């Protein structure tokens, strides 16, 4: 029960829960497939984050628009050259698909 609640409320699935869902059949194949298609990522040693199950708990101040907020802390390391620029381009591209993006960006 706790694993199911954690999966559907926080988007965090334990390996045991995924094995239970897939009835112990080819769970490694499904985990690998989901990793390769970026539907799931490792989160710790025996857990996975499934972004599509994350709830919209953050509301953009002054707009009322729900969404997600992500903060990366590189204070104990560094971000390799070019990664930030590529990430920024990816975010802009994804936000502007189908004409739904906001071009009034604040950087």
VENJO-V545631 format. One record per residue. N is the residue number from 1. RES is the residue in three letters. SS is DSSP state (a for helix, b for strand, c for the rest). BURIAL is + if it has 16 or more other ideal C-beta (glycine too) atoms within 10 Angstrom, else -. Layout:
BEGIN
N,RES,SS,BURIAL ; N,RES,SS,BURIAL
END
This chain:
BEGIN
1,UNK,c,- ; 2,UNK,a,- ; 3,UNK,a,+ ; 4,UNK,a,- ; 5,UNK,a,- ; 6,UNK,a,- ; 7,UNK,a,+ ; 8,UNK,a,- ; 9,UNK,a,- ; 10,UNK,a,- ; 11,UNK,c,+ ; 12,UNK,b,+ ; 13,UNK,b,+ ; 14,UNK,b,+ ; 15,UNK,a,+ ; 16,UNK,a,- ; 17,UNK,a,+ ; 18,UNK,a,+ ; 19,UNK,a,- ; 20,UNK,a,- ; 21,UNK,a,- ; 22,UNK,c,- ; 23,UNK,c,- ; 24,UNK,c,- ; 25,UNK,c,- ; 26,UNK,c,- ; 27,UNK,a,+ ; 28,UNK,a,- ; 29,UNK,a,- ; 30,UNK,a,+ ; 31,UNK,a,+ ; 32,UNK,a,- ; 33,UNK,a,- ; 34,UNK,a,+ ; 35,UNK,a,- ; 36,UNK,a,- ; 37,UNK,c,- ; 38,UNK,c,- ; 39,UNK,c,- ; 40,UNK,c,+ ; 41,UNK,b,- ; 42,UNK,b,- ; 43,UNK,c,- ; 44,UNK,c,- ; 45,UNK,c,- ; 46,UNK,c,- ; 47,UNK,b,+ ; 48,UNK,b,+ ; 49,UNK,b,- ; 50,UNK,c,+ ; 51,UNK,a,- ; 52,UNK,a,- ; 53,UNK,a,- ; 54,UNK,c,+ ; 55,UNK,c,- ; 56,UNK,c,- ; 57,UNK,c,- ; 58,UNK,b,- ; 59,UNK,b,- ; 60,UNK,b,- ; 61,UNK,c,- ; 62,UNK,c,- ; 63,UNK,c,- ; 64,UNK,c,- ; 65,UNK,b,- ; 66,UNK,b,- ; 67,UNK,b,- ; 68,UNK,c,- ; 69,UNK,c,- ; 70,UNK,c,- ; 71,UNK,c,- ; 72,UNK,c,- ; 73,UNK,c,- ; 74,UNK,c,- ; 75,UNK,c,- ; 76,UNK,c,- ; 77,UNK,c,- ; 78,UNK,c,- ; 79,UNK,c,- ; 80,UNK,c,- ; 81,UNK,c,- ; 82,UNK,c,- ; 83,UNK,a,- ; 84,UNK,a,- ; 85,UNK,a,- ; 86,UNK,a,- ; 87,UNK,a,- ; 88,UNK,a,- ; 89,UNK,a,- ; 90,UNK,a,- ; 91,UNK,a,- ; 92,UNK,a,- ; 93,UNK,a,- ; 94,UNK,a,- ; 95,UNK,a,- ; 96,UNK,c,- ; 97,UNK,a,- ; 98,UNK,a,- ; 99,UNK,a,- ; 100,UNK,c,- ; 101,UNK,c,- ; 102,UNK,c,- ; 103,UNK,c,- ; 104,UNK,c,- ; 105,UNK,c,- ; 106,UNK,c,- ; 107,UNK,c,-
END
